[in-house]
Amino acid sequence: MLTRLRITGMSCQRCVQAVFTALTPVPGIRSAEVTIGAAVIEHDGQATVAALREAIAVSGYEVSLADEERRRLPIL
């Protein structure tokens, strides 16, 4: 699965690092790309939006928008 998050309050690379570090203990995350104001997280479905919101809140930021997309296999 792929989850895209919009994150408010981020304004620098230190913010990016804080969010990335906060996501580390969330089970099921395969990869995370964090930029100022956003994150794209690839996971196995175990990492819920609620768990991601909570982890990011611990770092002092708030998720303002979340969009989940299930990965689809290509049609041959």
N, CA, C and O of each residue as an XYZ file, in Angstrom:
304
protein
N       0.835     -1.182      0.000
C       0.000      0.000      0.000
C       0.876      1.240      0.000
O       2.031      1.217      0.424
N       0.296      2.303     -0.481
C       0.968      3.592     -0.511
C       0.076      4.600      0.195
O      -1.103      4.724     -0.136
N       0.625      5.319      1.160
C      -0.127      6.354      1.858
C       0.593      7.679      1.670
O       1.787      7.797      1.945
N      -0.150      8.672      1.198
C       0.387     10.022      1.025
C      -0.197     10.905      2.119
O      -1.406     10.913      2.350
N       0.687     11.651      2.792
C       0.254     12.512      3.885
C       0.670     13.950      3.614
O       1.764     14.205      3.110
N      -0.202     14.879      3.948
C       0.157     16.298      3.971
C       0.341     16.640      5.441
O      -0.524     16.354      6.269
N       1.474     17.255      5.757
C       1.840     17.501      7.148
C       2.012     19.006      7.366
O       2.770     19.656      6.646
N       1.314     19.555      8.354
C       1.403     20.986      8.633
C       2.472     21.276      9.686
O       2.745     20.458     10.564
N       3.057     22.446      9.573
C       4.017     22.905     10.559
C       5.466     22.641     10.210
O       6.354     23.098     10.930
N       5.738     21.927      9.142
C       7.120     21.630      8.758
C       7.679     22.780      7.927
O       7.008     23.289      7.029
N       8.923     23.189      8.233
C       9.498     24.307      7.488
C      10.990     24.162      7.182
O      11.586     25.054      6.578
N      11.599     23.038      7.596
C      13.041     22.901      7.384
C      13.453     21.430      7.340
O      12.637     20.537      7.568
N      14.723     21.194      7.044
C      15.237     19.827      6.980
C      15.238     19.152      8.357
O      15.119     17.931      8.451
N      15.370     19.930      9.398
C      15.303     19.361     10.749
C      13.913     18.779     10.994
O      13.780     17.735     11.631
N      12.879     19.452     10.488
C      11.506     18.959     10.589
C      11.364     17.633      9.842
O      10.751     16.688     10.339
N      11.939     17.581      8.644
C      11.899     16.365      7.825
C      12.524     15.211      8.589
O      11.955     14.121      8.644
N      13.685     15.439      9.175
C      14.378     14.394      9.933
C      13.571     13.956     11.146
O      13.530     12.767     11.463
N      12.928     14.899     11.829
C      12.118     14.563     13.008
C      10.943     13.669     12.625
O      10.647     12.703     13.328
N      10.274     13.980     11.522
C       9.138     13.165     11.070
C       9.627     11.790     10.627
O       9.022     10.777     10.978
N      10.714     11.746      9.861
C      11.262     10.471      9.399
C      11.608      9.581     10.588
O      11.284      8.393     10.592
N      12.255     10.141     11.581
C      12.637      9.392     12.779
C      11.405      8.910     13.542
O      11.402      7.797     14.068
N      10.369      9.729     13.608
C       9.140      9.356     14.313
C       8.427      8.200     13.625
O       7.747      7.414     14.285
N       8.572      8.086     12.304
C       7.922      7.007     11.556
C       8.648      5.675     11.697
O       8.057      4.623     11.455
N       9.906      5.706     12.082
C      10.734      4.501     12.153
C      10.114      3.348     12.949
O      10.164      2.216     12.468
N       9.539      3.561     14.123
C       9.012      2.425     14.889
C       7.637      1.906     14.439
O       7.165      0.897     14.964
N       6.992      2.573     13.486
C       5.662      2.130     13.054
C       5.811      0.817     12.285
O       6.521      0.767     11.280
N       5.145     -0.253     12.752
C       5.290     -1.554     12.099
C       4.698     -1.561     10.691
O       3.670     -0.937     10.429
N       5.372     -2.283      9.790
C       4.863     -2.492      8.445
C       5.376     -1.531      7.395
O       5.117     -1.732      6.209
N       6.107     -0.476      7.797
C       6.616      0.485      6.819
C       7.790     -0.132      6.064
O       8.748     -0.616      6.666
N       7.698     -0.106      4.735
C       8.786     -0.604      3.884
C       9.725      0.528      3.489
O      10.943      0.351      3.445
N       9.143      1.698      3.201
C       9.958      2.871      2.870
C       9.143      4.130      3.143
O       7.913      4.115      3.139
N       9.867      5.214      3.378
C       9.210      6.499      3.626
C      10.028      7.593      2.971
O      11.241      7.682      3.165
N       9.354      8.422      2.194
C       9.981      9.590      1.590
C       9.331     10.807      2.229
O       8.152     11.082      2.006
N      10.104     11.531      3.022
C       9.585     12.683      3.747
C      10.210     13.948      3.169
O      11.429     14.052      3.040
N       9.356     14.900      2.826
C       9.803     16.209      2.356
C       9.097     17.261      3.205
O       8.228     16.930      4.012
N       9.464     18.510      3.026
C       8.824     19.568      3.803
C       7.335     19.602      3.462
O       6.954     19.879      2.324
N       6.504     19.320      4.457
C       5.059     19.371      4.287
C       4.390     18.111      3.782
O       3.171     18.093      3.614
N       5.158     17.047      3.532
C       4.534     15.852      2.975
C       5.347     14.598      3.277
O       6.529     14.661      3.614
N       4.675     13.457      3.146
C       5.345     12.164      3.266
C       4.618     11.162      2.381
O       3.392     11.177      2.276
N       5.393     10.295      1.751
C       4.843      9.185      0.974
C       5.412      7.923      1.607
O       6.626      7.727      1.663
N       4.509      7.075      2.080
C       4.914      5.898      2.836
C       4.431      4.646      2.134
O       3.242      4.503      1.848
N       5.355      3.740      1.858
C       5.003      2.439      1.299
C       5.013      1.444      2.456
O       5.982      1.360      3.211
N       3.921      0.694      2.583
C       3.814     -0.240      3.702
C       3.001     -1.461      3.306
O       2.412     -1.512      2.226
N       2.979     -2.435      4.192
C       2.299     -3.701      3.907
C       0.829     -3.716      4.328
O       0.190     -4.768      4.297
N       0.293     -2.575      4.715
C      -1.097     -2.484      5.155
C      -1.241     -2.489      6.664
O      -2.310     -2.188      7.195
N      -0.175     -2.827      7.348
C      -0.190     -2.866      8.811
C      -0.109     -1.455      9.404
O      -0.620     -1.210     10.496
N       0.528     -0.539      8.689
C       0.671      0.838      9.168
C      -0.596      1.616      8.807
O      -0.761      2.034      7.661
N      -1.467      1.807      9.755
C      -2.729      2.507      9.506
C      -2.510      4.014      9.499
O      -1.499      4.505     10.001
N      -3.455      4.735      8.934
C      -3.381      6.197      8.941
C      -3.352      6.698     10.384
O      -2.631      7.645     10.699
N      -4.127      6.071     11.254
C      -4.148      6.475     12.668
C      -2.770      6.314     13.303
O      -2.326      7.187     14.049
N      -2.092      5.202     13.012
C      -0.756      4.969     13.573
C       0.247      5.977     13.023
O       1.115      6.457     13.752
N       0.126      6.297     11.738
C       1.022      7.279     11.132
C       0.775      8.667     11.713
O       1.720      9.399     12.009
N      -0.502      9.028     11.874
C      -0.850     10.331     12.481
C      -0.273     10.445     13.887
O       0.291     11.474     14.259
N      -0.424      9.373     14.663
C       0.058      9.381     16.047
C       1.575      9.532     16.101
O       2.097     10.297     16.911
N       2.279      8.806     15.243
C       3.740      8.891     15.222
C       4.196     10.298     14.854
O       5.124     10.836     15.458
N       3.542     10.884     13.869
C       3.911     12.234     13.435
C       3.564     13.264     14.510
O       4.294     14.239     14.689
N       2.466     13.060     15.219
C       2.083     13.963     16.318
C       3.148     13.962     17.413
O       3.405     14.996     18.029
N       3.763     12.815     17.656
C       4.826     12.723     18.662
C       5.995     13.636     18.287
O       6.663     14.185     19.163
N       6.239     13.797     16.982
C       7.344     14.658     16.552
C       6.955     16.143     16.547
O       7.785     17.008     16.267
N       5.679     16.431     16.861
C       5.246     17.826     16.985
C       4.539     18.389     15.767
O       4.342     19.600     15.675
N       4.153     17.533     14.829
C       3.496     17.999     13.609
C       2.138     17.318     13.461
O       1.832     16.361     14.171
N       1.336     17.819     12.538
C      -0.027     17.315     12.386
C      -0.295     16.933     10.933
O       0.067     17.657     10.005
N      -0.936     15.785     10.759
C      -1.340     15.344      9.424
C      -2.653     16.037      9.091
O      -3.646     15.884      9.802
N      -2.649     16.802      7.998
C      -3.863     17.524      7.618
C      -4.654     16.800      6.536
O      -5.844     17.059      6.356
N      -3.998     15.895      5.817
C      -4.666     15.166      4.748
C      -3.973     13.828      4.557
O      -2.743     13.765      4.551
N      -4.741     12.760      4.402
C      -4.182     11.427      4.177
C      -4.915     10.770      3.016
O      -6.141     10.831      2.924
N      -4.153     10.144      2.139
C      -4.720      9.451      0.988
C      -4.053      8.086      0.878
O      -2.830      7.992      0.776
N      -4.858      7.030      0.898
C      -4.328      5.668      0.790
C      -4.598      5.114     -0.602
O      -5.654      5.341     -1.193
N      -3.620      4.387     -1.103
C      -3.749      3.772     -2.420
C      -3.217      2.348     -2.331
O      -2.070      2.116     -1.951
N      -4.068      1.415     -2.685
C      -3.620      0.021     -2.719
C      -2.834     -0.197     -3.999
O      -3.227      0.258     -5.073
N      -1.732     -0.891     -3.870
C      -0.915     -1.216     -5.043
C      -1.662     -2.245     -5.886
O      -2.273     -3.171     -5.353
N      -1.608     -2.077     -7.177
C      -2.262     -3.006     -8.086
C      -1.219     -3.696     -8.941
O      -0.206     -3.102     -9.312
N      -1.477     -4.948     -9.246
C      -0.579     -5.676    -10.132
C      -0.855     -5.227    -11.569
O      -2.002     -4.965    -11.930
N       0.185     -5.140    -12.376
C      -0.020     -4.736    -13.760
C      -0.792     -5.797    -14.543
O      -0.631     -6.996    -14.312
N      -1.610     -5.351    -15.449
C      -2.363     -6.278    -16.295
C      -1.498     -6.626    -17.490
O      -1.007     -5.744    -18.196
N      -1.320     -7.897    -17.707
C      -0.462     -8.346    -18.827
C      -1.242     -8.544    -20.078
O      -0.676     -8.917    -21.106
